[in-house]
Amino acid sequence: MLKAILLVSIGGAVGSSMRYVTSLFIQKWVSQLYPWGTFVANMLGCLLIGVLMGYFSKLQLNNNDYKLLLVTGFCGGYTTFSAFALENYNLWQQGNITTAFIYITLSIMGGLLAVFSGFALTKI
């Protein structure tokens, strides 16, 4: 258990740092009319989690340490959107398309509602 936490922590620290660097780099080169840094990090994270999981599956690699370090840790630290996308991909692949759409809708709408609620709570 301690080894797993350490692997996730190391991967997460590197992923979070890389997300920050990605955002700085993108913000330097594009306009601020759209949150491009977050968008690019999310898309890169989704691509990376797809490549990693596809690679692990193709090689039938069952070493959980690599998944903890790279998928849960790095990709999770880089962007939780990649984990969200992977979960929806898995639901879709399992034929749970309705569940995927419900999850997507509730996550996005619930997340926005939670942010608005958080701001509202600070004004009380």
Buried (B, 14 or more C-beta within 10 A) or exposed (E): EEEBEEBBBBBBEBBBEBBEEBBEEBBEEEEEEEEBBBEBBBBBBBEBBBEBBEEBEEEEEEEEEBBBBBBBBBBBBBBEBBBBBBBBBEBEEEEBEEEBEEBBEEBEEEEEEEEEEEEEEEEE
